[in-house]
Amino acid sequence: MRDRNEPMLRWFDWSHLRPGIVRGMSSHCQGLAAIVVNTLPSSAERTAGLRKLLEAKDCFVRAAIAHDSETHLATLEKEKEKEKEKDKP
């Protein structure tokens, strides 16, 4: 690793997230951030790129959370419909 002390890398940690699409999105972004840090020398442009990648990661995570929520709500609706069907004479 070229720069183990890159302060921006701490914002790409995903170990606290539960398994699923949110964690997957975060881990992919962290992988790309690590490639950038391992490949390019420290510079203002590298830091700017990492900041933009962090912004993109945040957007991807919010989209994944919304997707998980919508999927969960759809599942609950289907379960309610099944219960209604069971209760019909």
C-alpha positions in Angstrom: 0.0 0.0 0.0 1.4 3.3 -1.0 -0.2 5.5 1.7 -1.6 3.7 4.7 -2.1 7.0 6.5 -4.6 8.5 4.0 -7.1 10.1 6.3 -9.9 9.9 3.7 -9.9 6.1 3.8 -11.6 6.0 7.2 -14.8 7.4 5.6 -15.0 4.4 3.3 -15.3 1.8 6.1 -18.3 -0.5 5.7 -17.7 -3.1 8.5 -20.5 -1.6 10.6 -23.1 -2.2 7.9 -25.3 -5.3 7.9 -24.9 -7.7 5.0 -26.8 -6.8 1.8 -26.9 -4.2 -1.0 -25.9 -1.3 1.3 -22.8 -3.1 2.5 -22.0 -4.2 -1.0 -22.2 -0.7 -2.4 -19.9 0.6 0.4 -17.4 -2.2 0.0 -17.1 -1.6 -3.8 -16.4 2.1 -3.2 -13.9 1.3 -0.5 -12.1 -1.0 -2.9 -11.9 1.7 -5.5 -10.6 4.2 -2.9 -7.9 1.7 -1.9 -6.9 1.3 -5.6 -6.6 5.1 -6.0 -4.5 5.4 -2.8 -2.3 2.5 -3.8 -1.8 3.7 -7.3 -1.5 7.5 -7.2 0.8 9.6 -5.2 -0.7 11.9 -2.6 -1.8 15.2 -4.1 -4.6 17.7 -4.0 -6.2 16.1 -7.1 -6.2 12.6 -5.5 -7.8 14.1 -2.4 -10.4 15.9 -4.5 -11.1 12.6 -6.3 -11.5 10.7 -3.1 -13.9 13.4 -1.8 -16.0 13.1 -4.9 -15.9 9.3 -4.6 -17.1 9.6 -1.0 -20.0 11.8 -2.2 -20.9 9.2 -4.8 -20.7 6.4 -2.2 -23.1 8.3 0.0 -25.5 8.6 -2.9 -25.2 4.9 -3.7 -25.8 4.0 -0.1 -28.9 6.2 0.2 -30.2 4.6 -3.0 -29.5 1.1 -1.7 -31.3 2.0 1.6 -34.3 3.3 -0.3 -34.3 0.1 -2.4 -34.1 -2.1 0.7 -37.0 -0.1 2.2 -39.2 -0.4 -0.9 -38.5 -4.1 -1.2 -39.3 -4.6 2.5 -42.6 -2.7 2.2 -43.6 -4.7 -0.9 -42.9 -7.9 1.0 -45.1 -6.7 3.9 -47.9 -5.8 1.5 -47.8 -9.3 -0.1 -47.9 -10.9 3.3 -50.9 -8.8 4.3 -52.7 -9.9 1.0 -52.0 -13.5 1.8 -53.4 -13.2 5.3 -56.6 -11.5 3.8 -56.9 -14.4 1.4 -56.7 -16.9 4.2 -59.4 -15.1 6.2 -61.9 -15.2 3.3 -64.6 -17.9 3.6 
